[in-house]
């Protein structure tokens, strides 16, 4: 079950807790577990799942508990409270990004739930700046896997952390938007938010 947006008291309390304590507790009990929070924004209610390491999943407006349970089961993720601080802070960053107040979404992400190839691709993708795009082939080369553009496309569909791992910035060599892991229409919206003109 996803939790409600935390109170100011919660924010203050969790900002005072050192990451090292949370990380050690998470590893002691269950290093694969995440905490889920609802993130209210002007464009709808998002969901964020975070472990003690960082953001592990992002859900777009319209999600429900079944979507969360399905995603967590798919990746073998358990529920806990150890990642709550990460979820709160990532949620605040996401709110600022969607308001156009920040272009810096380099908040830590947890890529332990994906394959080594996907980890290479997602890590390289996070280097693509706000407002810029990259083709599938270019991203394959940047990730150290030249010639694997089709596999990169598959990874974009599999990305559990859209926006923080900005698969909306990956387009085809012909300039077409291509697919991604988020809902229909959001890729165009996010690119326009970042100032990219869609013809």
Secondary structure, 3 states (H helix, E strand, C coil): CCECCCCHHHHHHHHCCCHHHHHHHHHHHCCCEEEEEEEEECCEEEEEEECCCCEEEEECCCCCHHHHHHHHHHHCCEECCCCHHHHHHHHHHHHHHHCCCCCCCCCCECCCCCCHHHHHHHHHHCCCCCCCCEEHHHHHHHCCCCCCHHHHHHHHHHCCCCCCCCHHHEECCCCCCCCCCCCCCHHHHHHHHCCCCCC
